[in-house]
Amino acid sequence: MHYALNPRTFFYSHYFHLGLRFGAGLVGIIWLTLAVSDMHTAMSVGIGALCTALMDLPSPLRHKLNEMLASVLLCSIVTLVVSLCAPYFWLLMVVLVLLSFFASMMVVYGKKSMPLQLATLFIMTMSMEHQMAPLQALTHAGLFTLGGLAYLAYAMAISWLLRHRIKQQVLAEALFELAAYIDIKADFYDTRYNLTEQFNKLVRHQALLADRQQASRDLILRAHQNRKDAIVVQVHVCMLDLYELILSTHTDYAQLRVHLVDSPALKSLHDLAFKAARDIESVAYAVTRKLASYAQISYAPELEAIEAELAVLQARIDAGKPQHEALAVLRAQRNKVRAIIRMIGELHVASQKAYDSTPFWRDADMQPFLSQQKYELQVLLSHLRMDSPIFRFSLRVAMAIAVGLAIGTLLPYAAHNYWIILTIVIILRPSFSMTKQRRGDRIIGTVIGCVITAVILKWFDYPAVILAVLIVATVATPTFVYLRYRYTAIAVSIMILLQMHLAAGGSDNVITERLVDTFIGAAIATVFSFVLASWEYQSLPKLIQQVLAANLRYMEASFELLQGKCRNDFPYRIQRKGLMDSLAGLSAALVRMLDEPASKQRAVEDINLFIVQNYLLVAHVAALRAILRRHVTDIPAQEVNAMLAVSHRQVCHTLTAALARHGVSVTMPGSGAPAVPAHADTGSVNWSGWPVVQRRIRLLQADAEKIIVHSEAIERNVVQA
């Protein structure tokens, strides 16, 4: 279950607070307008507020102002143009199709432009039904703009007052997702779970975790100037360090299960991971409540059980039994778990302290860690070509809306073109998988919403009841839009149908007609999801190149840090983030491809293994960092650096060769040097860390070699397609 759907955390999440802010602002603006004017004016103002509210998302204040102001201006122009064209049927049809195309082209600016595209198409749809004289159209557009500006001022004021609170909520969400990530890792120690399926699940969740961590960075690292901000910065940085330690816990789980199959140590490791997840959740829970977090979970029983098992294994070794590998693996996991427990303790402490300023990276440039968004016209123009997925999506939307308008004019009952068009707009998404999901949610949500509305109007048709249901539906609409869209579809259907009932009394067939319109719109969207479709496999070569290039840069920064050539881990953190982002993008593409028709799926298993192998390289580097930090006092630096240099050349040479297979030529310093065994010339130095370092480097090199195999297989499959 998503953390925000849990009643214990739901009312403290930014999703619920968004719904409250949305509902209070929208209802408040409409009531204030009704106090000084009539219902028609209030509805015009309310629609303006509603369209602007669609852009009211957690975001830095300056970005939020720009995004919401863009929504007000763009939607005001659209409502004026559509209102002026409404009396002229053919002109209106042409304008609607053109607006649909250009609104959909805005998707080129990324995920944050999606609400703006929806707001533009929504107001276009709502304006097409009203025929107005030019003066009335100008008045309506003016009232719309007034409502939009009113909500803009309200939202900015609330966001400024609660700016620190929003940071806490977004940070808490990242912590909750990190806890869920550990829960998945815990099941690696449970022999009831298949390792391959569990690893697939882990990699998928890593994409979600990367997205939540980026949202936290964007809010927390842009402006952190007071003592309250210093606390969330400290917790955020501790969270990222903890994440790296969690990555370092990766081991050969199949071997671990073989060696410890009859040992209670596996259950102890599972229970330690489970407790660690609950411990992190307790920090997140405290952060959402603006409280300091204190450790309340004891790991002692499990740690004592592991120590006892280590003693048993050592005794067996002393008795001449071959248990060396089991002892080494369990001891390594014990050390990593202890490091994680200590870091969780630091996470608790970070939430307790008061800081005069933010001590981390005070003079560093934070831009590489932050999402960069440029709204340049040239970006849009560069996508006006048939091989652009966004251009094809825009054509798809325009054609679907044209067909929806044509069918709406032929309906035997009073035409509701706007409901058909609205259904198409909501369902038809840039990717086939998103369209498929939205279609199911929209149909099921509309059916349930219509049934609930029918029950209310038949047995509970009282103004107080209808008003209460309207308020609940208004709050629920934005609350669940990113959690469970089906709930949003239910709330929207109830809200619109009850508003129609209050405004015009409605007809006996209004609910049935809306259901028919929804099915028609869904059918049109489904048909056009196959027209000029951009299938996910077509984007694979570019995504593979991005992952390989990011991994090569990450390896360069990693070995610079491991060999002590760079004392500042800032460049390493930047490259790690870049690699994780590129892996998350490829993982998301794979998940979407699995929702596409089987004939459009390519190299699924190889892509999955390619993602896993790249992920493992990150885990090996994290493990090496942890090992070297643990032996910092007795490490033979010269010999270890020589071994790391050899490994560096081999891994970078491997990744460079993989990039070359995909048509990208990269020259790395020393990449052409011959590889030698990573354990060469180490026997003369007596250091207890050699076995674990050598083993980890061998795994690193082996997994790097596997990347070439899977990247070549992906290339063959995609090229053949």
PyMOL commands that set and color helices and strands:
alter all, ss='L'
color gray80, all
select helices_A, chain A and resi 3-5+7-10+14-36+39-53+61-85+89-109+111-127+134-161+163-189+195-220+227-248+253-259+265-288+300-318+324-352+367-369+377-381+389-410+417-427+432-459+463-479+485-504+510-528+536-562+570-594+598-600+604-630+637-661+690-720
alter helices_A, ss='H'
color red, helices_A
deselect
rebuild
show_as cartoon
